[in-house]
Amino acid sequence: MTKTFQTHPLDLYEIRSIIASNLGLKDLASCACVSLEWNTSFTPPLYDSVVLSDHGPSMETIERNKHLIQHLTIQSFFYKKLSSTSTQDKAVSNIVANSTLTTSDLGSNLIEPNRAQALSEALKTTPSLITLDLTSNSIGDHGAHALAEALKANSTLATLNLRDNSIEPHGAQALSEALKTTTSLITMNLASNPIGDHGAQALAEALKTNSTLTTLNMYQNSIGDDGAEALSEALKINSTLTILYLSDNTVEGYGAQEMSEALKTNSTLTTLDLWGNNIGNNGAQAISEALKINSTLTTLDLGCNWIGSAGVQALSEALKTNLTLTTLELVSNMIGDNGAQALSVALKTNSTLTTLNLRRNMIGDNGAQALSEALKTNSTLTTLGLKTNMIGDNGAQALAEALETNLTLTTLELVSNSIGDNGAQALSEALKTNSTLTTLNLRRNMIGDNGAQALSEALKTNSTLTTLNMHINSIGENGAQALSEALKINSTLTTLDLRNNKFGGNGAQALAEALKTNSTKTTLNLVVGDNGAQALAEALLRLSFES
């Protein structure tokens, strides 16, 4: 008789590895102690992603297992374990230089120029590091110089985050020299560093020859028209950069005009962020001319730029012929009803724009009515942001009428628009027939019980809305009870925000009762008293047992 021996599944390395991939750190540590065979399966994932802190593993443990670490985060508390600054620098450099590390997060580590130099030496020889995050340190120009030298030798680093590091023009110039020779860096973040026009000019020179960088973040860099002009010249030549962030700088009309000239010939840039500058109507008009020609830009952020109706009218003319732009951000400008009316004309013919954000633009009911007319025929827009305008109940009624026929809009933001009960009632009628809207934000709109009751009736039949925000309204107990009745029937709503209303404990109890039968496990955001909290707790306990 031939004897057969069965292998226990846990004796197979492959099975143990699958189990290890689903365990937490404590369970991994326990399993690693079972036997030598188990140690080989459960120790590598235990050290795959390591956070060094004051309560984390000891330095000796890290040194012993550093060859297993692929993702490393160091918190500033970790340095308390090490006796001196030189010891700290050496320890960090040794870990960064190991042969398996791919990601290192050293953000907010109080790293000054000396430690940055030690890191740079390690960076010259590390064979695998792909991402290095040094956000919110103080490496300054000297640290930037050291990192630049490392970049010239390093052949693996693809992402470098230097946001908020007190890097000035000289540091930016050093980094630009590295960009001329590096063959691996794809993303560089220099946000919140005072590099100024001179730093931007140096980086622009590097972009003329660099062939790998695709994303450059220069948010809040004190860059004015001179820096923008230099970057524009680079964009006329560069053929790899796809994303450029220049938000919160001091670019004015002339700088925007120069950027527009670049956009007429550039064929790779897809995202341009100019939020928080001062390009005004003249800058907007210049960029509009570029949009008539440009065939690659998909996202344009011109928020907070002092653009009035004249600038928006120019942009609207461009939208009539542009075939690539999908996202246009015009937050916090001064477009008013005239600007909204111009945009509505463009939306009737435009066939590519999917997101239009007009938050805080002094748009009244006339502007909303014009936009609603566009929505009746537009077949591409999916998101419309009208937060903090003045559309009122008349504007809401007009938009509601559009929603009855529109087949593409999925998100409508109407926060702080004083639409009141009448506006809510109109929107509820639209929700009874609309089959595409999934998110409706009615936060801070003076909606009371009547509006909530009307929306509740709509929720009983609507089968597409998943998120409804009615935070900070005037909904009382009657409104909460009406909504609870709707929740007992509705099978699609997953998030309902009712914080800061006035329905008290009884209203909360009614909503809790609805949760007991609701079949979609709706997320309900509330601020309630003790009675309401107890009722909700009981409902949630029941749901937890069911699931």
Beta strands, then each sheet from edge to edge (+ up, - down):
strand 1: 49-52
strand 2: 71-74
strand 3: 103-105
strand 4: 131-133
strand 5: 159-161
strand 6: 187-189
strand 7: 215-217
strand 8: 243-245
strand 9: 271-273
strand 10: 299-301
strand 11: 327-329
strand 12: 355-357
strand 13: 383-385
strand 14: 411-413
strand 15: 439-441
strand 16: 467-469
strand 17: 495-497
strand 18: 523-525
sheet 1: 1+ 2+ 3+ 4+ 5+ 6+ 7+ 8+ 9+ 10+ 11+ 12+ 13+ 14+ 15+ 16+ 17+ 18+
end
